[in-house]
Amino acid sequence: MARIGYLRAKRKQEIEEFESKAKIDKTFVDLTNEVGFTRGETLKLMLDQIEARDTLVILSLIDVANDVLGLRSFIATLKELDVELVVLNENEPDFLNDQGFEVLCFIDDFLKNKTISQTSMQTKIGRRSEPYPPNFLEVYQEYRRPEKENRISGLEAAKKLSISYNKFRELVKIFELKF
């Protein structure tokens, strides 16, 4: 049961400060360029060497992942190995508890599904379908009012929306389509 530290750093001073705060047995460091980029080779090496019931000390979650998917994968790996995670940055939440991990998984799945949805919209063949005009729902409700004396015609609705009558009818069909 070792206490292992991992850090992304640019300078020797950052490593020394981390080691003095973390009180660790072994340090793994990925050196970064001037903007903080690293390939993460040392992180991969550390994950291969860490053992069950070790403690991993990091400065920040930003050091171990570049996106939500990476963070989810990292935390899942630690959970599988039964590794305790200590984050020195006090402003970051504890994601190793079950509830925190579930929230992180939900966010990751949400982002994946959103990306898939946006990608499929961009790759559809033909003209891009435009969203409804901003006041469509309000005008539609006037058009479909139950009281005939307060109802507007399709032509009036199209005029209010600044679209053609045929376009209005098309939007109404799409809007009222039942599955």
Beta strands, then each sheet from edge to edge (+ up, - down):
strand 1: 3-9
strand 2: 26-31
strand 3: 55-58
strand 4: 84-87
sheet 1: 2+ 1+ 3+ 4+
end
